[in-house]
């Protein structure tokens, strides 16, 4: 229950900052955006205090560690994979066109008896 109340309060802080953005229409844009950013920051801090927020933060840290483990291809590898994909798309396209032509001729000539 405490967790739900904390997250609800965090959501209300975000809503209040958005309402303040529109209420401060006579202020310059920097102040209005600053109010929203401050509200979102406070809401994130409040949300972190909940068990769900701590679990989400732990998950985000773990995801970042896994992201750092990714080995990105170099320029040559990326170009080779791209070339292979282009060639494969062309080959599959030709195969589908050939099958379409064969089925078209089979259906129209032999089954329907219609000639062009």
C-alpha positions in Angstrom: 0.0 0.0 0.0 2.8 2.4 0.9 4.4 1.6 -2.5 1.2 2.6 -4.4 0.8 5.8 -2.4 4.4 6.8 -3.1 4.0 6.2 -6.8 0.7 8.0 -6.9 2.3 11.0 -5.1 5.1 10.9 -7.7 2.5 10.9 -10.5 0.6 13.8 -8.9 3.9 15.8 -8.7 4.3 15.4 -12.5 0.7 16.4 -13.1 1.1 19.4 -10.8 4.3 20.5 -12.7 2.5 20.3 -16.0 -0.5 22.3 -14.6 2.0 24.9 -13.3 3.5 25.1 -16.8 0.2 26.3 -18.2 -0.6 28.5 -15.2 2.7 30.4 -15.7 2.0 31.4 -19.2 3.1 35.0 -18.5 6.6 33.7 -17.6 9.4 33.1 -20.1 9.6 29.7 -21.6 12.8 28.8 -19.7 11.1 29.2 -16.4 8.1 27.2 -17.5 10.2 24.3 -18.8 12.4 24.5 -15.7 9.3 24.0 -13.5 8.3 20.9 -15.5 11.9 19.5 -15.3 12.1 20.1 -11.6 8.7 18.4 -11.1 9.8 15.4 -13.1 13.1 15.3 -11.1 11.2 15.4 -7.8 8.8 12.7 -9.0 11.7 10.5 -10.0 13.3 11.0 -6.6 10.0 10.2 -4.9 9.4 7.2 -7.1 12.9 5.9 -6.3 11.9 5.7 -2.6 9.4 3.0 -3.4 10.3 -0.7 -3.8 9.1 -0.6 -7.4 11.3 2.4 -8.1 14.4 0.7 -6.6 13.7 -2.4 -8.6 13.4 -0.3 -11.8 16.7 1.4 -11.0 18.4 -1.9 -10.4 17.0 -3.2 -13.7 18.2 -0.1 -15.6 21.7 -0.5 -14.1 21.7 -4.1 -15.2 20.5 -3.2 -18.7 23.3 -0.7 -19.0 25.9 -3.3 -18.0 24.6 -5.6 -20.6 24.5 -2.8 -23.2 28.2 -2.2 -22.5 29.0 -5.9 -23.3 27.6 -5.6 -26.8 30.3 -5.9 -29.5 29.5 -3.6 -32.3 30.6 -4.4 -35.9 33.3 -2.4 -37.5 32.7 -0.5 -40.8 33.8 -3.4 -43.0 31.7 -6.0 -41.2 28.6 -3.7 -41.4 29.2 -3.2 -45.1 29.5 -6.9 -45.7 26.4 -7.8 -43.8 24.5 -5.0 -45.7 25.7 -6.3 -49.0 24.7 -9.9 -48.1 21.2 -8.6 -47.1 20.8 -6.8 -50.4 21.9 -9.8 -52.4 19.6 -12.1 -50.5 16.6 -9.7 -51.1 17.3 -9.7 -54.8 17.6 -13.5 -55.0 14.4 -14.0 -53.0 12.6 -11.4 -55.1 13.7 -13.2 -58.3 12.6 -16.6 -56.8 9.2 -15.2 -55.9 8.8 -13.6 -59.4 9.7 -17.0 -61.0 7.2 -18.9 -58.8 4.5 -16.2 -59.6 5.2 -16.6 -63.4 5.0 -20.4 -63.2 1.8 -20.4 -61.2 0.3 -17.7 -63.5 1.0 -19.7 -66.6 -0.2 -23.0 -65.0 -3.5 -21.5 -63.8 -4.3 -19.5 -66.9 -3.1 -21.9 -69.7 -3.6 -25.4 -68.3 -6.4 -25.0 -65.8 -8.5 -22.2 -67.2 -7.5 -22.7 -70.9 -7.1 -19.0 -71.4 -4.3 -17.8 -73.7 -2.9 -14.4 -73.9 
